[in-house]
């Protein structure tokens, strides 16, 4: 049986009915019909109340408006239709075309043109489930969240929104757009209080000055700080860095890379690899440690520099790289070791400090300090200072052509040593050869050892053989036939052949 009541009487009757029939129920489980509804129908068979026309009521602390509604006291359910509007504590408003509300479990489902709006955020979707008890809204078929204050926009296929904390969780085709910030990812969580986005899966981030990628990490939309993990990279106009983890702080101009770090600066034309990297834009300073390796591509070769730590600084417009502790250089034609190495990109000058050694083919150059002038085809000349020497092995572990003096300027052509100018206490020890013809065959025979002294010398060299010597003053010297060479006269003072320390490959640089 259906009972029809007029508007005024229905408001009083339905309130009284619930008060009487729900004496044991909580006050918030009573539906309070507000003035304005045009009619109310009650079906005694189903215990369903039908409210029609400009419906206004309060249920479980929520004010609801709609064109019509069905209410079951027994099941504690409300179904609302047409221009549905729910207001919760004057701070949260929900709109939709139709709604189902389960009062017992405090859950609802909204369909059609769904909007959830508070003082800061607006959520729109086609279908929404809302958990009143846990203050959580979720959609499964696509939705958009807009920050009405900052105009940040986020879209995704699946989303969860917690109105109290204003935290979000999104997945499937997540796109975030903010001021100078774009994020595309598979899964994203937003922590409102921290202004922090956490992302999982392939993530692309674009800011005003950088493009980033990672497969997990976080980014603060307020401070612009971020931590990118798993195949992460940051690409900017002049530099690029990648690694297992990248920490980014643009306010301080700091980037940190941890694990399998690769760094490229297009202004230096040098790339860097290592285990840990630190870069400061404000200080124009960076360093790299742990298997640290710098790579410079030349026209016909590649130069590798390794040390315990590589530092890079910009002085005015000049880039300077410093390699500290156990520094080494490897290329196919030239190798070096020193305690520390300094490379100036503007002057193309490489300085080797403390116990330096340079190898070029079978020549070994040593001194207290060495600087090398390089071009894009590598060595141009090598200057050796204090206790300078050049050793050239002509018979393994037995005979060496040797040059020594206070200072030596060694000149190279096509990466081959062809001339050495010795200044101060010059000494030359070499093994001249004679050519013999036997049965139409030309053979070379080592005839002895020349040991010459002078204040200054210019020595011409071809294939490690001394082919000419020019003296500033008349030299003092002696020639020993091969059978009369005395061992103590066979080597220059402080002779030391350091071939065992010579880097054999790029990979060998990192073995220690």
matplotlib code that plots the C-alpha trace (Angstrom):
import matplotlib.pyplot as plt

x = [0.0, 1.3, 0.5, 0.7, 1.4, 1.5, 4.8, 4.3, 2.9, 5.4, 8.3, 6.9, 5.7, 8.8, 10.9, 8.6, 8.4, 12.2, 12.5, 9.9, 11.1, 14.8, 15.0, 18.1, 19.7, 22.2, 20.8, 22.9, 21.2, 17.9, 17.0, 15.7, 13.6, 14.0, 11.3, 10.9, 10.0, 6.9, 5.6, 6.5, 5.3, 5.6, 5.3, 4.3, 5.2, 8.8, 9.2, 10.6, 10.0, 10.0, 10.7, 9.9, 10.6, 13.2, 14.2, 16.3, 17.3, 20.0, 21.4, 24.4, 25.6, 25.4, 23.0, 21.6, 19.7, 18.2, 15.1, 13.9, 15.1, 14.3, 15.0, 14.9, 15.0, 15.4, 18.4, 19.7, 20.0, 19.3, 19.0, 19.0, 18.3, 18.6, 20.9, 22.2, 24.2, 25.8, 27.3, 29.6, 30.5, 30.3, 33.8, 33.1, 30.5, 29.7, 27.6, 26.3, 23.3, 22.4, 23.6, 23.4, 24.2, 24.7, 24.3, 25.2, 28.6, 28.8, 29.7, 28.2, 28.4, 27.9, 27.1, 27.1, 28.9, 30.5, 32.3, 33.9, 34.8, 36.5, 38.2, 41.2, 40.5, 37.9, 37.6, 35.6, 34.7, 31.8, 31.6, 32.8, 32.8, 32.9, 33.8, 32.4, 33.9, 37.4, 37.0, 38.1, 36.8, 37.9, 37.2, 38.1, 37.2, 39.1, 39.1, 40.6, 41.8, 42.3, 43.8, 41.5, 44.2, 47.2, 45.5, 47.5, 45.7, 46.1, 44.3, 44.4, 42.3, 42.2, 42.4, 41.9, 41.3, 41.3, 39.5, 40.6, 44.4, 44.0, 46.3, 45.9, 46.9, 46.6, 47.5, 47.2, 48.1, 48.8, 49.4, 50.2, 50.5, 51.6, 53.5, 56.4, 56.1, 54.8, 54.8, 53.8, 53.9, 52.0, 51.4, 51.6, 51.0, 50.6, 51.2, 49.4, 51.1, 54.6, 53.7, 55.4, 54.7, 55.9, 56.0, 56.3, 56.9, 58.3, 58.1, 58.8, 59.2, 59.7, 60.4, 61.3, 65.1, 65.3, 63.9, 64.0, 63.3, 63.1, 61.2, 60.6, 61.3, 59.7, 59.5, 58.4, 56.1, 56.9, 60.7, 61.3, 63.6, 63.5, 65.0, 64.9, 65.7, 66.2, 67.6, 67.3, 68.6, 68.4, 69.0, 69.5, 70.7, 74.4, 74.7, 73.3, 73.6, 72.3, 72.6, 70.9, 69.8, 69.8, 69.0, 68.0, 67.8, 67.4, 67.0, 70.6, 71.7, 72.8, 72.7, 73.9, 74.3, 74.7, 75.6, 76.7, 76.9, 77.4, 77.8, 78.3, 78.9, 78.7, 80.7, 83.7, 83.5, 84.3, 82.2, 82.5, 81.7, 81.8, 80.0, 79.2, 78.9, 78.2, 77.5, 76.9, 75.7, 76.1, 79.8, 80.6, 82.0, 81.6, 83.4, 83.2, 84.5, 84.5, 85.8, 86.0, 86.8, 86.8, 86.7, 87.7, 87.1, 90.0, 90.1, 92.1, 92.1, 90.3, 91.8, 90.8, 91.7, 91.2, 91.9, 90.4, 88.5, 87.9, 87.1, 85.8, 85.6, 84.9, 87.2, 85.8, 85.1, 87.7, 86.9, 89.6, 89.5, 91.7, 92.4, 93.6, 95.4, 96.6, 95.9, 96.3, 95.8, 95.3, 95.1, 96.2, 99.4, 100.1, 99.8, 100.6, 100.6, 101.1, 99.8, 97.6, 96.7, 95.2, 93.6, 92.8, 90.4, 91.1, 94.8, 94.7, 97.4, 97.7, 99.8, 101.2, 102.3, 104.4, 106.2, 104.9, 105.6, 104.6, 104.8, 104.7, 105.2, 108.4, 109.6, 109.3, 109.5, 110.0, 110.7, 109.6, 106.9, 105.5, 103.1, 101.8, 100.4, 97.8, 95.7, 92.7, 95.1, 96.8, 100.4, 102.2, 105.0, 105.9, 107.9, 109.8, 111.2, 113.8, 115.6, 114.2, 114.8, 113.7, 114.3, 113.8, 114.0, 115.9, 116.4, 114.0, 115.5, 119.0, 119.7, 118.1, 118.8, 118.7, 118.5, 118.7, 119.1, 117.6, 114.8, 113.7, 111.3, 110.1, 108.4, 106.0, 104.7, 101.8, 102.2, 105.8, 108.7, 111.0, 113.1, 114.2, 115.8, 117.8, 118.8, 121.2, 123.6, 122.6, 123.7, 123.0, 123.6, 122.8, 123.8, 124.7, 124.2, 126.0, 124.5, 126.3, 125.6, 125.8, 124.8, 122.7, 121.0, 121.2, 121.5, 122.0, 124.7, 125.0, 128.6, 128.9, 127.6, 128.1, 128.0, 128.1, 127.9, 127.0, 125.3, 122.5, 121.6, 119.2, 118.5, 116.8, 115.0, 113.4, 111.7, 113.4, 116.8, 118.9, 119.8, 121.4, 122.7, 123.4, 125.5, 125.5, 129.0, 131.6, 130.5, 132.6, 132.0, 133.3, 132.6, 132.5, 132.7, 130.0, 132.5, 133.9, 130.8, 130.9, 127.6, 128.0, 128.4, 125.4, 122.7, 122.1, 122.0, 118.9, 117.9, 114.5, 112.4, 108.8, 107.1, 105.2, 103.2, 102.2, 98.3, 97.6, 94.0, 91.0, 89.7, 93.1, 92.8, 89.9, 91.4, 93.0]
y = [0.0, 3.4, 6.4, 10.0, 12.9, 16.6, 18.5, 20.2, 17.3, 14.8, 16.8, 16.4, 12.9, 11.4, 12.9, 11.7, 8.3, 7.8, 9.1, 6.6, 3.6, 4.1, 4.8, 2.6, 4.1, 6.9, 10.4, 10.6, 7.6, 9.5, 11.1, 14.6, 16.0, 19.7, 22.0, 22.2, 18.8, 18.8, 15.4, 12.2, 8.7, 5.7, 2.1, 0.0, -3.2, -2.2, 0.4, 2.8, 6.5, 8.4, 12.1, 14.0, 17.6, 19.9, 17.3, 18.6, 16.4, 15.7, 12.2, 11.1, 14.7, 15.3, 17.8, 16.4, 18.0, 16.3, 16.1, 12.9, 10.3, 6.9, 6.1, 2.8, 3.1, -0.6, -0.9, 2.6, 3.4, 6.4, 6.6, 10.1, 11.2, 14.4, 17.3, 15.5, 17.7, 16.7, 19.1, 17.7, 20.0, 23.0, 22.2, 19.4, 19.4, 16.4, 16.7, 14.0, 12.9, 10.0, 8.5, 5.4, 5.8, 2.9, 4.4, 1.3, 1.0, 4.7, 4.2, 5.8, 5.6, 8.5, 8.4, 11.0, 14.3, 13.6, 16.5, 16.6, 20.1, 21.6, 25.0, 23.9, 20.9, 19.9, 16.3, 15.4, 11.9, 9.9, 7.3, 7.7, 5.6, 7.5, 6.0, 8.5, 6.7, 6.7, 9.9, 8.4, 8.9, 6.7, 6.4, 3.6, 4.9, 8.1, 11.4, 14.9, 16.7, 20.5, 22.7, 25.7, 27.9, 27.0, 25.6, 22.3, 19.6, 15.9, 13.2, 9.4, 6.3, 5.3, 7.6, 7.8, 11.1, 11.6, 14.9, 15.2, 14.9, 15.9, 13.1, 11.5, 8.2, 7.7, 5.0, 4.2, 7.0, 9.6, 13.1, 16.0, 19.6, 22.5, 25.7, 24.9, 21.2, 18.2, 14.6, 11.5, 8.2, 5.0, 5.4, 8.6, 9.4, 13.0, 14.0, 17.3, 18.4, 17.8, 19.0, 15.8, 13.5, 9.9, 8.0, 4.3, 2.9, 4.8, 8.5, 11.4, 14.9, 18.2, 21.5, 24.9, 24.0, 20.2, 17.0, 14.0, 10.3, 7.6, 4.4, 5.4, 8.4, 11.6, 15.3, 18.3, 20.6, 23.5, 23.4, 21.6, 19.1, 15.5, 12.1, 10.0, 6.2, 3.3, 4.3, 7.9, 10.9, 14.7, 16.5, 20.2, 22.6, 22.1, 19.0, 15.5, 13.2, 9.7, 7.1, 4.6, 7.5, 11.2, 13.9, 17.3, 20.6, 23.5, 26.2, 25.5, 24.4, 21.0, 17.6, 14.4, 11.1, 7.7, 4.5, 4.1, 7.8, 9.2, 13.0, 15.0, 18.7, 19.9, 23.0, 20.9, 18.2, 15.7, 12.9, 11.5, 8.1, 7.1, 5.8, 9.1, 12.6, 16.1, 19.2, 22.7, 25.2, 28.2, 27.3, 26.1, 23.1, 19.3, 16.2, 12.5, 9.5, 5.7, 4.3, 7.9, 8.2, 11.2, 10.6, 13.1, 12.1, 13.2, 13.1, 9.9, 8.7, 8.8, 10.1, 8.5, 10.1, 8.2, 9.1, 8.5, 11.8, 14.0, 17.6, 20.1, 23.8, 26.8, 29.8, 32.7, 31.0, 28.3, 24.7, 23.1, 19.4, 18.1, 14.4, 13.7, 10.6, 7.8, 9.7, 8.0, 8.7, 6.2, 6.5, 4.1, 6.2, 7.8, 6.8, 8.7, 8.4, 11.0, 11.6, 14.4, 15.7, 19.1, 19.6, 23.1, 22.9, 26.5, 26.1, 22.3, 21.9, 18.8, 19.2, 16.1, 16.6, 14.5, 11.5, 11.8, 9.4, 9.7, 6.8, 7.2, 4.1, 2.7, 6.0, 6.7, 10.4, 11.3, 14.3, 16.2, 18.0, 17.5, 19.5, 18.4, 20.5, 18.6, 19.3, 17.4, 14.8, 14.5, 15.3, 18.3, 18.6, 17.5, 19.8, 18.0, 19.9, 18.9, 15.6, 15.2, 12.1, 10.2, 6.5, 4.5, 0.7, -0.8, -4.3, -5.5, -5.3, -4.8, -1.7, 1.7, 5.0, 7.6, 11.4, 13.4, 17.0, 19.7, 20.5, 18.7, 19.9, 16.8, 17.4, 15.0, 14.6, 12.2, 11.1, 10.0, 11.5, 13.2, 15.8, 16.6, 19.8, 19.4, 22.4, 22.2, 19.2, 17.4, 13.8, 11.5, 7.7, 5.9, 2.8, 3.8, 1.2, 0.5, -1.1, -4.2, -5.8, -9.5, -11.6, -8.7, -8.4, -5.2, -5.8, -3.4, -4.0, -2.3, -1.2, 0.3, 2.9, 6.7, 8.6, 12.4, 15.4, 19.0, 22.0, 22.0, 19.5, 19.1, 15.5, 14.2, 10.9, 8.4, 5.2, 5.5, 5.7, 8.9, 10.0, 13.4, 15.5, 19.2, 20.9, 24.4, 23.9, 21.1, 18.0, 15.8, 12.1, 8.6, 5.7, 2.1, -0.8, -3.4, -5.8, -3.1, -1.6, -1.4, -2.0, 1.1, 3.3, 1.7, 3.8, 7.5, 8.5, 7.3, 5.2, 3.5, 1.7, 1.9, -0.1, -2.2, 0.8, 1.7, 1.5, -1.2, -0.4, 1.8, -1.1, -1.4, 2.2, 1.1, -2.2, -0.6]
z = [0.0, -0.9, 1.3, -0.1, 2.2, 1.6, 2.0, 5.3, 7.1, 5.6, 7.1, 10.6, 10.2, 8.8, 11.5, 14.2, 12.6, 12.7, 16.3, 17.5, 15.4, 16.0, 19.7, 20.0, 16.9, 16.9, 16.2, 13.0, 11.5, 11.3, 8.0, 8.7, 5.9, 5.5, 4.2, 0.4, -0.9, -3.0, -2.0, -0.2, -0.9, 1.5, 0.4, 3.3, 1.4, 0.9, 3.7, 1.1, 1.4, -1.9, -1.8, -4.9, -6.1, -4.6, -2.0, 0.9, 3.9, 6.4, 6.9, 9.0, 9.1, 5.4, 3.8, 0.5, -2.3, -5.4, -7.6, -6.0, -3.5, -2.1, 1.5, 3.4, 7.1, 7.6, 5.2, 6.0, 2.3, 0.2, -3.6, -5.0, -8.6, -10.6, -9.7, -6.7, -4.3, -1.0, 1.5, 4.2, 7.1, 4.9, 3.5, 1.0, -1.8, -4.1, -7.2, -9.6, -11.6, -9.3, -6.1, -3.9, -0.2, 2.2, 5.7, 7.5, 5.9, 5.2, 1.6, -1.5, -5.3, -7.6, -11.4, -14.1, -14.2, -10.8, -9.1, -5.7, -4.6, -1.5, -0.8, -3.0, -5.2, -7.8, -8.8, -11.9, -13.2, -14.6, -11.7, -8.2, -5.0, -1.7, 1.7, 4.2, 7.2, 5.9, 3.9, 0.6, -2.9, -5.8, -9.5, -11.9, -15.4, -15.7, -13.8, -13.5, -10.4, -10.5, -7.9, -8.1, -6.4, -8.5, -11.6, -11.3, -13.4, -13.0, -15.1, -14.8, -15.4, -11.7, -8.8, -5.0, -3.1, 0.6, 1.3, 4.9, 4.2, 0.6, -0.4, -3.8, -5.4, -9.2, -11.7, -15.4, -17.8, -15.2, -16.5, -14.2, -15.4, -13.1, -13.4, -15.7, -14.8, -16.6, -15.3, -17.2, -15.3, -14.6, -10.9, -8.8, -5.2, -4.0, -0.4, 0.2, 3.4, 2.0, -1.6, -2.7, -5.6, -5.5, -8.7, -9.7, -13.2, -16.2, -15.4, -17.7, -16.1, -17.9, -16.2, -17.6, -17.6, -17.6, -18.9, -16.5, -16.5, -13.9, -12.9, -9.3, -7.0, -5.8, -6.7, -4.6, -6.6, -4.2, -3.7, -7.1, -5.2, -6.4, -6.1, -9.2, -9.2, -11.6, -15.0, -14.0, -16.0, -16.0, -19.3, -19.5, -22.2, -21.7, -19.5, -19.0, -15.9, -15.4, -12.6, -10.4, -8.2, -8.9, -6.3, -7.7, -5.8, -8.3, -5.6, -4.6, -8.1, -6.8, -8.5, -6.9, -8.7, -6.9, -8.6, -12.3, -12.8, -16.3, -16.8, -20.0, -20.3, -23.9, -23.0, -22.0, -24.7, -21.9, -20.4, -16.9, -15.3, -11.7, -8.6, -7.0, -8.5, -7.0, -9.1, -8.0, -10.6, -8.2, -7.4, -11.0, -9.3, -9.5, -8.4, -9.2, -7.1, -7.2, -10.5, -11.7, -15.4, -17.7, -21.5, -24.2, -27.8, -30.1, -33.9, -34.2, -30.6, -27.3, -24.1, -20.7, -17.4, -14.1, -10.4, -7.0, -7.4, -10.5, -9.9, -12.5, -12.0, -14.3, -13.9, -15.9, -19.2, -18.7, -17.7, -15.5, -14.5, -11.7, -11.0, -7.5, -6.1, -8.3, -11.5, -14.8, -18.5, -21.3, -25.1, -27.7, -28.4, -25.0, -21.4, -18.2, -14.4, -11.6, -8.2, -9.6, -13.0, -14.1, -17.5, -18.9, -21.8, -22.9, -23.3, -24.0, -21.3, -19.1, -16.0, -14.2, -10.6, -8.3, -9.7, -13.3, -16.1, -19.7, -22.2, -26.0, -27.9, -26.4, -25.0, -21.2, -20.0, -16.4, -14.2, -11.0, -13.0, -16.6, -18.7, -22.0, -24.8, -26.8, -29.9, -31.2, -32.5, -29.1, -28.0, -29.5, -27.0, -23.5, -21.1, -18.4, -15.4, -12.8, -13.0, -16.5, -18.5, -21.6, -21.9, -25.1, -24.9, -27.9, -26.6, -23.9, -20.4, -21.8, -23.8, -23.6, -25.4, -22.7, -22.4, -19.2, -18.0, -15.8, -18.3, -21.5, -24.2, -26.1, -29.4, -31.1, -34.6, -35.3, -31.7, -32.4, -30.4, -33.0, -31.1, -27.6, -26.4, -23.2, -21.0, -18.1, -17.3, -20.5, -20.9, -23.7, -23.6, -26.9, -28.9, -32.5, -35.3, -38.5, -41.6, -43.1, -46.4, -46.5, -49.6, -50.8, -47.4, -45.3, -41.6, -38.7, -36.1, -32.8, -32.6, -29.1, -26.6, -26.7, -23.5, -24.1, -21.7, -22.5, -21.1, -23.7, -26.5, -29.3, -30.2, -33.3, -33.0, -35.4, -34.3, -30.9, -32.5, -32.0, -35.5, -34.8, -32.0, -32.0, -29.2, -28.0, -26.8, -27.5, -25.6, -23.4, -24.0, -24.5, -26.8, -25.5, -27.9, -27.1, -25.6, -23.3, -21.9, -18.1, -16.3, -14.1, -17.2, -19.0, -17.3, -16.5, -12.8, -11.0, -14.0, -13.4, -16.0, -14.9, -17.7, -15.1, -14.1, -17.6, -18.1, -20.7, -21.5, -20.5, -18.4, -16.6, -15.4, -13.0, -11.8, -8.7]

ax = plt.figure().add_subplot(projection="3d")
ax.plot(x, y, z, "-o")
ax.set_aspect("equal")
plt.show()
